Amino acid sequence: MTGIAQSASPLSAGSLAQLTLSLMAIVALIIAISWILKRFKLGNPRSRGDIAVIDELAVGPRERIILLSVGDAQVLVGVGAGGVVALSPLGTRITLSQNAPAPPFADRLREFLKRPGNIA
């Protein structure tokens, strides 16, 4: 009878390994979701009241040029490690064309695989 009581212990090596793997899977899932939200900018709103981000362009690993709409005016700003710098208020409004849809994933993957240095 003592053999049965010892094998039913809740702190056996198998249960501890399963608990550890479950916790690691949950942490990995949280990190993956936060990366996706950051990568595709799904977590933060792009407009709030009279100020809205119209478009942005990455010009370096941490530098961006952002086109802002502030009320009826548009302002071009640079964002980098040194802070935010107003580059230029625009006299004429820029309208972005929304006619060209983004290419489907299969087309973008085909383009990526055609690049030199990739295994195709």
C-alpha positions, -999 to +999 in steps of 0.1 A: +000+000+000+028+024+006+040+020-030+006+033-043+007+063-020+042+073-031+035+071-069+003+093-065+023+122-052+013+155-069+050+166-070+064+138-091+090+146-118+065+141-146+040+165-132+067+191-125+080+188-161+044+191-175+039+222-153+072+238-164+064+231-201+029+246-197+042+278-181+069+281-208+042+277-235+021+304-219+050+328-217+060+321-253+024+328-264+023+361-245+056+372-261+044+362-296+011+381-292+029+412-280+054+410-309+025+407-334+007+436-319+038+457-320+048+446-355+015+453-371+006+482-349-026+467-338-024+477-301-024+515-303-048+537-321-035+558-350-058+588-344-071+605-314-093+636-318-078+662-341-044+646-344-039+616-366-010+597-381-016+596-419+015+577-430+050+569-418+083+558-434+111+540-417+145+556-427+166+537-403+164+511-376+150+535-351+143+566-373+110+574-389+094+602-409+058+606-399+031+626-417+006+640-391-027+656-396-033+683-370-068+698-374-068+711-410-030+712-414-005+685-421+030+684-405+060+663-414+080+652-383+111+631-378+112+606-349+145+591-337+167+584-308+171+621-302+134+628-300+108+643-322+117+671-346+092+690-368+106+688-403+081+709-422+046+721-421+030+714-455+013+741-475-006+717-497-024+687-483-011+652-493-037+627-501-027+590-501-041+567-528-059+538-513-066+523-547-037+499-548-044+470-524-015+453-507-003+422-525-015+389-512+008+369-490+016+343-517+028+370-541+050+386-514+064+352-505+072+345-542+090+378-545+110+371-514+121+337-526+132+351-560+157+375-543+194+365-546+207+345-517+174+329-508+169+292-513+142+288-540 
